[in-house]
Amino acid sequence: MSNVNKEQWIEHQNHPVTRALKQAIYERIEEAKDQIVASSDPDHDRFLKGMIWAFNEVLEAKLDLTDESEDLNEISPGDTGTQGNY
């Protein structure tokens, strides 16, 4: 669990390194999907599906603003389209 405020989270989301990492993760997910389609190894398929699941958990992390103080917010899995802490 990390503590960041809303402004820090927004800055992180817009940082070029975060954007590049997010793009790399999307590419790895697509590569894994292609490997699953071409695979005949159920064990390897399960590994790739787990990897895809884990990457999606990272991509779906969001800032939880349920705490009224907004200066001690949790980062947790959430809405699709955002990415998380690393």
Beta strands, then each sheet from edge to edge (+ up, - down):
strand 1: 61-64
strand 2: 74-77
sheet 1: 1+ 2-
end
